[in-house]
Amino acid sequence: MNELWKKRLPFLCAAAGGALLAGAVWACLSLERGGRADHITLAAALLILAELALLLLRREGCRLDTLLVMLLPIGAAMLVRALCLDYASLDYQDFLHHWYVYFQENGGFAAIAGSVGDYNVPYLYFMAAISYLSVPDLHLIKLFSILWDVVLAWGCLRLVRSLVRERQGSTAPLIAFGAALLLPTVVLNGAYWGQCDAVYAALCVHAAALAVEERGSASAALMGLAFSFKLQSIFVLPLWGVLWLGGRVKFRQLWAFPLAYLGAALPALLLGKPLGDIVGVYFQQMGEYPRLVLNAPSVYQFIPYGLDVNQGLAARLGIVAAGALVLALLALGFRLRGRLDRECVMTIAVVLCVGVPFLLPHMHERYFFLADVFTLCWACANVRRIPAAVLAEGASLASYCVYLRLKYNLMLRLGPARFVMGLEALAVLGALVFSLWVLAEQAGKTVRRKTV
C-alpha cells in the first residue's frame, strides 16, 4: 500500500498543482485593471514563472517525480499571487506610480539622468524599461517582484543544501524552496504590496550560499549587487567581515563588492546621472523618516506610546547597541579563526538579520524581510531552529498587518503605560535571544574541541 501511494503521490500533486495554475490563469483573466490582452499576458507570465521554478529545480538535479510533487506548492504560489495583482497599496499610489509616469513622460531610460524617487539606480532601470509597455504598471511592478520571489526560493534551496550536504537524500532544500514561495511576508511584500524586497534578499541568500561554499569572490559580488538595490542589505553585510576575520574569505576577494556596486551604477553614469546622486541616495533615505520606529517590531516598541523621550539620544543608543553587536560578532569570527564552520556562519547571519534591525532606529516593518528568510532557511536545515523562524515571521507578518490595515493588532497596558506593538517586539527579542543562545553553544563547542 505504501509503495502504491508513493507511486501515485507525484501524479496527484501534479494534478492539484495543474488545477491551481489553472486557477491562477482564471484569476488573471478576471482582473479589473487592463484589457483582455493584458490579462492574457499576465496569465502567460505567471505560467512562465512557474516553468522557470521547475527549470531551476531541474537544474539543481531534481528528478521527474520530484518535479511533479513540487508543482503543487508552485501552483499554490502562483494562484495566491494572481489573486493579489489588482490591489493598489498606498506606496504604489503615492510613490511607485508617480515614478512610472515620470519615466513615461520623460523618455524612459533618458529620464534616469534626472531626479526621481529615492531608490537606487538598478530599480530605476526596471521602472524605465516598463514605461515603454502598455500593460498596467501596477501589474508589471508586481510581476518583477514575483520573478525575484522565484529566484529567492532558489537561493533558499541552495543555502539549505549547502548546510545539509552530508545528509544525502534530505528533503530540507525542497522544503525551503516551497516554503519560501509560500511564506506570507514574501507573498504580501511583492504580489500584494508591490514592494521589491525579494530582489536584494534573493541576492543576499545566494551570496550566503556561495559564502558557505567558500566561493568568496562570487559571494562578495552578489552582495555588491544586493547593496546596489537596497540599503537594507547592510543588515547582513557584516557577515563578510566575520568570514574574512574567520579565514573563510580572503581580503582580495572582498574587492568584488565595490566593483559589482560600481558596475550596477555604470549604465546610469553613462546616461548622465551624477555620481553624487547615485551615492547620495542612501544618505537621503536615512534622513527621510525622523521617527524612532515606523511599525517595526524593534526595541523602541518597549517605549510606552506617547511618552516624551529624547529621540536623538534614544536613536544614538540604538546605533551604539547595533554597532556593539556587530563588533562582538567580528571578534567572535577572529576568535574562531580557522574553525568557523558553516553552521556557525549561518547562525551569525541569523543574529545579524534579526538583531541589527531590532536595535537600529527608524526601522520600517519590511526591514525584517531578511530575518524572515534567513530564519526560514535556518529552520529548514535544522528543525530545532523552528522557534526562531516562527517568532521572526510571526512578528514580521503582524507588523505588515499593522501597515496594511492601518490599525494596531493588540495594545498592551501596564498601568498608565500603553505599548502598541509590544508583543511583536517581544517575539523578535525572543528570536534574537534564541539565536544568540545557539551561537554561544556552537562557539563554546568549537573552543572546547580546540582545547581538547
PELIN-V497498 format. One record per residue. RES is the residue in three letters. PSI is psi in whole degrees, 0 to 359 (none if undefined). D_CENTER is the distance of its C-alpha to the mean C-alpha in Angstrom with 2 decimals. Layout:
# PELIN-V497498
RES	PSI	D_CENTER
RES	PSI	D_CENTER
This chain:
# PELIN-V497498
MET	316	41.73
ASN	319	38.52
GLU	319	38.93
LEU	319	39.55
TRP	319	36.43
LYS	325	34.32
LYS	325	35.85
ARG	333	35.24
LEU	312	31.69
PRO	320	30.03
PHE	325	32.17
LEU	316	31.55
CYS	319	27.77
ALA	319	28.20
ALA	316	30.50
ALA	318	28.18
GLY	320	25.23
GLY	321	27.60
ALA	321	28.66
LEU	321	25.14
LEU	322	24.63
ALA	322	28.00
GLY	324	26.80
ALA	319	23.85
VAL	315	26.52
TRP	318	28.70
ALA	321	26.02
CYS	319	25.49
LEU	345	29.27
SER	6	29.56
LEU	151	27.30
GLU	324	29.15
ARG	144	27.84
GLY	175	29.31
GLY	185	32.13
ARG	319	32.79
ALA	322	31.96
ASP	318	28.53
HIS	319	27.93
ILE	320	29.10
THR	316	26.83
LEU	318	23.75
ALA	316	24.98
ALA	321	25.55
ALA	317	22.11
LEU	323	20.47
LEU	323	23.01
ILE	321	22.22
LEU	324	18.49
ALA	319	19.74
GLU	322	22.07
LEU	317	19.43
ALA	317	17.57
LEU	321	21.03
LEU	322	21.85
LEU	320	18.86
LEU	319	19.98
ARG	321	23.48
ARG	328	22.57
GLU	10	21.39
GLY	12	24.83
CYS	139	24.60
ARG	172	28.05
LEU	316	29.21
ASP	325	29.45
THR	319	25.85
LEU	322	24.72
LEU	320	26.86
VAL	318	25.28
MET	347	21.69
LEU	336	22.88
LEU	303	22.83
PRO	328	19.10
ILE	316	18.48
GLY	318	21.18
ALA	320	19.92
ALA	319	16.42
MET	323	18.25
LEU	312	20.73
VAL	328	18.51
ARG	322	16.71
ALA	323	20.20
LEU	345	21.33
CYS	350	18.76
LEU	329	19.65
ASP	345	22.53
TYR	129	20.99
ALA	111	20.98
SER	168	19.17
LEU	324	20.76
ASP	320	18.15
TYR	313	19.19
GLN	322	22.82
ASP	335	22.94
PHE	293	20.85
LEU	316	19.34
HIS	321	22.61
HIS	324	24.69
TRP	317	22.86
TYR	314	23.47
VAL	321	27.11
TYR	313	27.51
PHE	322	26.66
GLN	323	28.82
GLU	352	31.73
ASN	28	31.59
GLY	22	31.56
GLY	243	28.01
PHE	332	27.11
ALA	334	30.09
ALA	350	28.50
ILE	331	25.75
ALA	339	28.49
GLY	190	28.70
SER	112	26.77
VAL	133	24.21
GLY	180	21.06
ASP	25	19.03
TYR	156	16.24
ASN	171	16.82
VAL	327	18.84
PRO	321	16.56
TYR	329	15.41
LEU	328	19.10
TYR	316	20.20
PHE	314	18.50
MET	321	20.09
ALA	319	23.35
ALA	317	23.29
ILE	347	22.94
SER	345	25.68
TYR	353	28.18
LEU	157	27.38
SER	348	29.07
VAL	142	26.44
PRO	131	25.18
ASP	328	22.50
LEU	315	20.49
HIS	321	20.27
LEU	319	19.51
ILE	318	16.62
LYS	324	15.13
LEU	322	16.13
PHE	315	14.25
SER	322	10.91
ILE	321	12.26
LEU	315	13.14
TRP	338	9.69
ASP	319	8.84
VAL	317	11.76
VAL	324	10.83
LEU	315	7.59
ALA	319	10.18
TRP	317	12.55
GLY	321	10.62
CYS	319	10.44
LEU	313	14.12
ARG	319	15.01
LEU	314	13.64
VAL	320	15.41
ARG	322	18.39
SER	330	18.75
LEU	336	18.92
VAL	26	21.46
ARG	337	23.46
GLU	340	26.73
ARG	85	26.42
GLN	135	27.82
GLY	7	27.11
SER	138	24.23
THR	1	22.28
ALA	316	19.25
PRO	320	17.31
LEU	322	18.19
ILE	319	17.25
ALA	319	13.72
PHE	307	13.64
GLY	319	15.10
ALA	322	13.29
ALA	321	9.79
LEU	329	11.52
LEU	3	13.10
LEU	126	10.76
PRO	317	12.00
THR	331	9.14
VAL	315	7.44
VAL	311	11.06
LEU	322	11.85
ASN	310	9.21
GLY	301	10.37
ALA	330	13.63
TYR	308	15.06
TRP	332	13.99
GLY	16	13.71
GLN	172	10.74
CYS	31	8.74
ASP	339	5.29
ALA	335	4.65
VAL	300	7.14
TYR	328	6.43
ALA	319	3.38
ALA	317	6.19
LEU	320	8.69
CYS	319	7.88
VAL	316	8.09
HIS	320	11.11
ALA	319	12.45
ALA	321	12.48
ALA	317	14.25
LEU	323	16.68
ALA	318	17.27
VAL	326	18.20
GLU	4	20.48
GLU	41	21.93
ARG	77	21.31
GLY	314	20.97
SER	314	21.55
ALA	319	19.11
SER	319	16.28
ALA	323	17.29
ALA	317	17.51
LEU	325	13.96
MET	325	12.90
GLY	319	15.41
LEU	319	13.92
ALA	316	10.40
PHE	328	12.51
SER	336	14.52
PHE	311	11.85
LYS	139	10.50
LEU	332	12.22
GLN	346	9.40
SER	343	8.87
ILE	341	12.22
PHE	321	11.17
VAL	353	11.00
LEU	323	13.47
PRO	344	16.51
LEU	325	15.94
TRP	334	17.71
GLY	319	20.52
VAL	317	20.88
LEU	322	21.02
TRP	311	23.68
LEU	331	25.69
GLY	358	25.45
GLY	11	26.87
ARG	346	24.11
VAL	138	23.46
LYS	148	26.30
PHE	321	26.40
ARG	334	27.36
GLN	334	24.21
LEU	343	22.11
TRP	343	23.88
ALA	336	21.65
PHE	300	18.97
PRO	329	21.20
LEU	319	22.70
ALA	320	19.50
TYR	314	18.71
LEU	325	22.30
GLY	322	22.22
ALA	330	19.49
ALA	343	21.71
LEU	313	24.93
PRO	320	25.17
ALA	321	24.90
LEU	318	27.56
LEU	333	29.76
LEU	358	29.45
GLY	8	30.84
LYS	129	27.99
PRO	141	29.03
LEU	323	27.18
GLY	324	27.39
ASP	323	25.44
ILE	311	22.59
VAL	326	22.54
GLY	354	23.25
VAL	325	20.43
TYR	328	18.32
PHE	325	21.52
GLN	317	22.02
GLN	320	18.69
MET	333	19.54
GLY	8	22.85
GLU	326	21.93
TYR	105	21.49
PRO	344	24.17
ARG	148	23.49
LEU	325	22.55
VAL	143	19.76
LEU	82	18.40
ASN	19	17.67
ALA	145	15.35
PRO	63	16.42
SER	179	17.52
VAL	336	20.87
TYR	348	22.43
GLN	350	22.55
PHE	357	25.38
ILE	124	27.49
PRO	140	29.69
TYR	130	29.06
GLY	355	31.48
LEU	132	32.62
ASP	113	33.68
VAL	161	32.14
ASN	96	32.14
GLN	324	28.65
GLY	315	29.07
LEU	316	30.05
ALA	320	27.33
ALA	317	24.65
ARG	321	26.32
LEU	320	26.50
GLY	319	22.77
ILE	319	22.15
VAL	318	24.83
ALA	316	23.37
ALA	318	19.91
GLY	321	21.90
ALA	321	24.08
LEU	314	21.27
VAL	316	20.02
LEU	321	23.69
ALA	321	24.36
LEU	323	21.66
LEU	318	23.08
ALA	322	26.51
LEU	319	25.54
GLY	318	24.38
PHE	321	27.78
ARG	326	29.60
LEU	20	28.26
ARG	128	28.85
GLY	349	29.65
ARG	18	28.65
LEU	100	24.89
ASP	172	23.88
ARG	329	20.57
GLU	320	20.28
CYS	321	20.72
VAL	315	18.20
MET	319	15.51
THR	320	16.78
ILE	320	16.72
ALA	318	13.04
VAL	316	12.52
VAL	318	15.12
LEU	313	13.56
CYS	328	10.08
VAL	314	12.25
GLY	320	15.35
VAL	308	14.76
PRO	336	13.24
PHE	326	15.74
LEU	333	18.56
LEU	150	17.93
PRO	169	19.57
HIS	28	18.52
MET	145	15.06
HIS	168	13.70
GLU	328	12.40
ARG	351	8.94
TYR	359	8.70
PHE	16	8.01
PHE	316	4.47
LEU	321	4.38
ALA	318	7.68
ASP	313	7.21
VAL	316	5.84
PHE	323	8.29
THR	327	10.94
LEU	311	10.88
CYS	320	11.67
TRP	317	14.09
ALA	323	15.80
CYS	325	16.20
ALA	333	17.82
ASN	110	20.02
VAL	340	20.83
ARG	350	22.17
ARG	4	18.68
ILE	321	18.06
PRO	320	19.08
ALA	318	16.18
ALA	318	13.68
VAL	316	15.91
LEU	314	16.32
ALA	312	12.74
GLU	321	11.69
GLY	315	15.13
ALA	318	15.00
SER	315	11.72
LEU	318	13.18
ALA	323	16.48
SER	322	15.26
TYR	318	13.99
CYS	324	17.49
VAL	314	19.14
TYR	312	17.95
LEU	331	18.41
ARG	348	21.75
LEU	43	22.81
LYS	134	24.21
TYR	147	23.62
ASN	309	23.34
LEU	124	25.89
MET	126	27.85
LEU	144	29.37
ARG	128	32.82
LEU	94	34.52
GLY	230	37.88
PRO	347	37.50
ALA	138	33.89
ARG	136	31.08
PHE	111	27.42
VAL	333	25.31
MET	40	22.03
GLY	320	23.59
LEU	318	22.55
GLU	318	18.83
ALA	322	19.28
LEU	323	21.43
ALA	316	18.85
VAL	320	16.34
LEU	319	19.44
GLY	318	20.33
ALA	321	17.08
LEU	314	17.67
VAL	317	21.33
PHE	313	20.75
SER	324	18.54
LEU	322	21.10
TRP	316	23.88
VAL	318	22.56
LEU	317	22.16
ALA	320	25.69
GLU	316	27.03
GLN	316	25.61
ALA	320	26.89
GLY	318	30.21
LYS	320	30.74
THR	317	30.11
VAL	319	32.60
ARG	324	35.12
ARG	321	35.01
LYS	319	35.95
THR	317	38.73
VAL	none	40.16
